[in-house]
Amino acid sequence: MSTTIFRKGDVVESAMWYRNPKEKKACRLAIMRHISQASEAMILAPIEWSELSPEHERCPEPPPDAERGIMLLVGEAEVKEIKDVPNKNRFVDQLGPKDLLLIRNITRSIYMGYNQGEDTLSDDECDLLIETMGPDAAVKTMREMH
Protein backbone atom coordinates (compact mmCIF):
# COMPACT_ATOMS: atom_id res chain seq x y z
CA MET A 1 0.00 0.00 0.00
CA SER A 2 1.53 3.31 -1.06
CA THR A 3 1.40 6.47 1.02
CA THR A 4 -0.54 9.38 -0.41
CA ILE A 5 -0.33 12.88 1.05
CA PHE A 6 -3.77 14.46 1.38
CA ARG A 7 -4.57 18.11 2.06
CA LYS A 8 -7.69 19.85 3.29
CA GLY A 9 -10.20 19.93 0.42
CA ASP A 10 -8.85 16.81 -1.31
CA VAL A 11 -11.17 13.89 -1.92
CA VAL A 12 -10.49 10.34 -0.72
CA GLU A 13 -12.03 7.92 -3.20
CA SER A 14 -12.48 4.18 -3.48
CA ALA A 15 -14.47 2.14 -6.00
CA MET A 16 -15.42 -1.46 -6.72
CA TRP A 17 -17.30 -3.29 -9.45
CA TYR A 18 -20.45 -5.25 -8.53
CA ARG A 19 -23.07 -7.36 -10.31
CA ASN A 20 -26.02 -7.63 -7.93
CA PRO A 21 -27.50 -6.09 -4.75
CA LYS A 22 -25.75 -8.61 -2.48
CA GLU A 23 -22.34 -7.77 -3.99
CA LYS A 24 -23.19 -4.06 -3.83
CA LYS A 25 -23.66 -4.30 -0.07
CA ALA A 26 -20.32 -6.10 0.36
CA CYS A 27 -18.61 -3.54 -1.91
CA ARG A 28 -20.07 -0.68 0.12
CA LEU A 29 -18.63 -2.15 3.34
CA ALA A 30 -15.24 -2.77 1.71
CA ILE A 31 -15.13 0.80 0.36
CA MET A 32 -16.03 2.20 3.78
CA ARG A 33 -13.24 0.12 5.34
CA HIS A 34 -10.73 1.21 2.70
CA ILE A 35 -11.57 4.91 3.08
CA SER A 36 -11.43 4.58 6.86
CA GLN A 37 -7.96 2.97 6.73
CA ALA A 38 -6.69 5.53 4.23
CA SER A 39 -7.97 8.42 6.34
CA GLU A 40 -6.44 7.60 9.73
CA ALA A 41 -4.85 11.05 9.96
CA MET A 42 -7.83 12.98 8.56
CA ILE A 43 -11.30 14.14 9.46
CA LEU A 44 -13.58 13.45 6.52
CA ALA A 45 -17.01 14.62 5.41
CA PRO A 46 -19.59 11.83 5.13
CA ILE A 47 -19.05 9.47 2.21
CA GLU A 48 -21.00 10.36 -0.92
CA TRP A 49 -22.01 7.40 -3.07
CA SER A 50 -22.48 7.09 -6.81
CA GLU A 51 -23.10 4.20 -9.19
CA LEU A 52 -21.58 4.36 -12.64
CA SER A 53 -22.10 2.19 -15.69
CA PRO A 54 -19.01 0.93 -17.55
CA GLU A 55 -19.68 3.46 -20.31
CA HIS A 56 -19.36 6.44 -17.95
CA GLU A 57 -16.35 8.69 -18.69
CA ARG A 58 -15.01 8.34 -15.12
CA CYS A 59 -14.98 4.55 -15.22
CA PRO A 60 -11.81 2.58 -15.74
CA GLU A 61 -11.92 -0.40 -18.08
CA PRO A 62 -14.14 -3.09 -16.51
CA PRO A 63 -12.55 -6.43 -15.64
CA PRO A 64 -12.12 -8.68 -18.71
CA ASP A 65 -14.50 -11.28 -17.28
CA ALA A 66 -17.19 -8.65 -16.50
CA GLU A 67 -20.78 -9.67 -17.05
CA ARG A 68 -23.50 -7.52 -18.56
CA GLY A 69 -25.12 -5.27 -16.03
CA ILE A 70 -21.94 -4.72 -14.04
CA MET A 71 -21.79 -1.36 -12.19
CA LEU A 72 -19.08 0.61 -10.44
CA LEU A 73 -19.85 1.72 -6.88
CA VAL A 74 -17.84 4.84 -5.96
CA GLY A 75 -17.42 6.27 -2.48
CA GLU A 76 -15.95 9.76 -2.07
CA ALA A 77 -15.27 11.80 1.06
CA GLU A 78 -13.79 15.29 1.26
CA VAL A 79 -10.89 15.90 3.64
CA LYS A 80 -12.12 18.47 6.18
CA GLU A 81 -9.10 18.55 8.52
CA ILE A 82 -5.71 16.89 8.94
CA LYS A 83 -5.12 15.45 12.43
CA ASP A 84 -1.87 15.30 14.34
CA VAL A 85 -0.95 11.62 14.57
CA PRO A 86 1.45 10.30 17.21
CA ASN A 87 4.74 8.80 16.09
CA LYS A 88 3.91 5.31 14.78
CA ASN A 89 7.52 4.21 15.08
CA ARG A 90 7.15 3.58 18.80
CA PHE A 91 6.99 -0.10 19.68
CA VAL A 92 3.97 0.34 21.99
CA ASP A 93 2.00 1.99 19.16
CA GLN A 94 2.44 -1.16 17.06
CA LEU A 95 0.95 -3.50 19.68
CA GLY A 96 -2.65 -4.63 19.65
CA PRO A 97 -4.83 -3.64 22.63
CA LYS A 98 -4.56 -7.06 24.36
CA ASP A 99 -0.77 -7.27 24.01
CA LEU A 100 -0.34 -3.66 25.13
CA LEU A 101 -2.47 -4.26 28.23
CA LEU A 102 -0.54 -7.47 28.99
CA ILE A 103 2.89 -5.88 28.67
CA ARG A 104 1.83 -2.82 30.70
CA ASN A 105 0.59 -5.11 33.49
CA ILE A 106 3.84 -7.10 33.45
CA THR A 107 5.87 -3.87 33.48
CA ARG A 108 3.87 -2.51 36.43
CA SER A 109 4.30 -5.77 38.34
CA ILE A 110 8.08 -5.89 37.82
CA TYR A 111 8.41 -2.18 38.63
CA MET A 112 6.44 -2.53 41.89
CA GLY A 113 8.61 -5.52 42.86
CA TYR A 114 11.69 -3.28 42.74
CA ASN A 115 9.97 -0.11 44.01
CA GLN A 116 7.68 -1.21 46.85
CA GLY A 117 5.72 1.57 48.50
CA GLU A 118 5.77 3.82 45.43
CA ASP A 119 2.74 4.76 43.34
CA THR A 120 1.91 2.48 40.44
CA LEU A 121 2.98 3.55 36.95
CA SER A 122 0.59 5.43 34.65
CA ASP A 123 0.08 4.14 31.09
CA ASP A 124 2.44 6.84 29.76
CA GLU A 125 5.11 5.92 32.33
CA CYS A 126 4.73 2.23 31.44
CA ASP A 127 5.05 3.00 27.74
CA LEU A 128 8.19 5.07 28.35
CA LEU A 129 9.73 2.26 30.40
CA ILE A 130 8.82 -0.32 27.75
CA GLU A 131 10.41 1.83 25.04
CA THR A 132 13.50 2.38 27.19
CA MET A 133 13.93 -1.33 27.97
CA GLY A 134 13.51 -2.13 24.30
CA PRO A 135 11.11 -4.09 22.12
CA ASP A 136 13.26 -7.24 22.28
CA ALA A 137 12.76 -7.49 26.06
CA ALA A 138 9.04 -6.88 25.68
CA VAL A 139 8.62 -9.50 22.96
CA LYS A 140 10.64 -12.04 24.97
CA THR A 141 8.46 -11.44 28.03
CA MET A 142 5.24 -11.72 25.98
CA ARG A 143 6.40 -15.03 24.44
CA GLU A 144 7.17 -16.43 27.88
CA MET A 145 3.70 -15.43 29.10
CA HIS A 146 1.77 -16.98 26.14
C-alpha positions in Angstrom: 0.0 0.0 0.0 1.5 3.3 -1.1 1.4 6.5 1.0 -0.5 9.4 -0.4 -0.3 12.9 1.0 -3.8 14.5 1.4 -4.6 18.1 2.1 -7.7 19.8 3.3 -10.2 19.9 0.4 -8.8 16.8 -1.3 -11.2 13.9 -1.9 -10.5 10.3 -0.7 -12.0 7.9 -3.2 -12.5 4.2 -3.5 -14.5 2.1 -6.0 -15.4 -1.5 -6.7 -17.3 -3.3 -9.5 -20.5 -5.3 -8.5 -23.1 -7.4 -10.3 -26.0 -7.6 -7.9 -27.5 -6.1 -4.7 -25.7 -8.6 -2.5 -22.3 -7.8 -4.0 -23.2 -4.1 -3.8 -23.7 -4.3 -0.1 -20.3 -6.1 0.4 -18.6 -3.5 -1.9 -20.1 -0.7 0.1 -18.6 -2.1 3.3 -15.2 -2.8 1.7 -15.1 0.8 0.4 -16.0 2.2 3.8 -13.2 0.1 5.3 -10.7 1.2 2.7 -11.6 4.9 3.1 -11.4 4.6 6.9 -8.0 3.0 6.7 -6.7 5.5 4.2 -8.0 8.4 6.3 -6.4 7.6 9.7 -4.9 11.0 10.0 -7.8 13.0 8.6 -11.3 14.1 9.5 -13.6 13.4 6.5 -17.0 14.6 5.4 -19.6 11.8 5.1 -19.0 9.5 2.2 -21.0 10.4 -0.9 -22.0 7.4 -3.1 -22.5 7.1 -6.8 -23.1 4.2 -9.2 -21.6 4.4 -12.6 -22.1 2.2 -15.7 -19.0 0.9 -17.6 -19.7 3.5 -20.3 -19.4 6.4 -18.0 -16.3 8.7 -18.7 -15.0 8.3 -15.1 -15.0 4.5 -15.2 -11.8 2.6 -15.7 -11.9 -0.4 -18.1 -14.1 -3.1 -16.5 -12.6 -6.4 -15.6 -12.1 -8.7 -18.7 -14.5 -11.3 -17.3 -17.2 -8.7 -16.5 -20.8 -9.7 -17.0 -23.5 -7.5 -18.6 -25.1 -5.3 -16.0 -21.9 -4.7 -14.0 -21.8 -1.4 -12.2 -19.1 0.6 -10.4 -19.8 1.7 -6.9 -17.8 4.8 -6.0 -17.4 6.3 -2.5 -15.9 9.8 -2.1 -15.3 11.8 1.1 -13.8 15.3 1.3 -10.9 15.9 3.6 -12.1 18.5 6.2 -9.1 18.5 8.5 -5.7 16.9 8.9 -5.1 15.4 12.4 -1.9 15.3 14.3 -1.0 11.6 14.6 1.4 10.3 17.2 4.7 8.8 16.1 3.9 5.3 14.8 7.5 4.2 15.1 7.1 3.6 18.8 7.0 -0.1 19.7 4.0 0.3 22.0 2.0 2.0 19.2 2.4 -1.2 17.1 1.0 -3.5 19.7 -2.7 -4.6 19.7 -4.8 -3.6 22.6 -4.6 -7.1 24.4 -0.8 -7.3 24.0 -0.3 -3.7 25.1 -2.5 -4.3 28.2 -0.5 -7.5 29.0 2.9 -5.9 28.7 1.8 -2.8 30.7 0.6 -5.1 33.5 3.8 -7.1 33.5 5.9 -3.9 33.5 3.9 -2.5 36.4 4.3 -5.8 38.3 8.1 -5.9 37.8 8.4 -2.2 38.6 6.4 -2.5 41.9 8.6 -5.5 42.9 11.7 -3.3 42.7 10.0 -0.1 44.0 7.7 -1.2 46.9 5.7 1.6 48.5 5.8 3.8 45.4 2.7 4.8 43.3 1.9 2.5 40.4 3.0 3.6 36.9 0.6 5.4 34.7 0.1 4.1 31.1 2.4 6.8 29.8 5.1 5.9 32.3 4.7 2.2 31.4 5.0 3.0 27.7 8.2 5.1 28.3 9.7 2.3 30.4 8.8 -0.3 27.8 10.4 1.8 25.0 13.5 2.4 27.2 13.9 -1.3 28.0 13.5 -2.1 24.3 11.1 -4.1 22.1 13.3 -7.2 22.3 12.8 -7.5 26.1 9.0 -6.9 25.7 8.6 -9.5 23.0 10.6 -12.0 25.0 8.5 -11.4 28.0 5.2 -11.7 26.0 6.4 -15.0 24.4 7.2 -16.4 27.9 3.7 -15.4 29.1 1.8 -17.0 26.1 
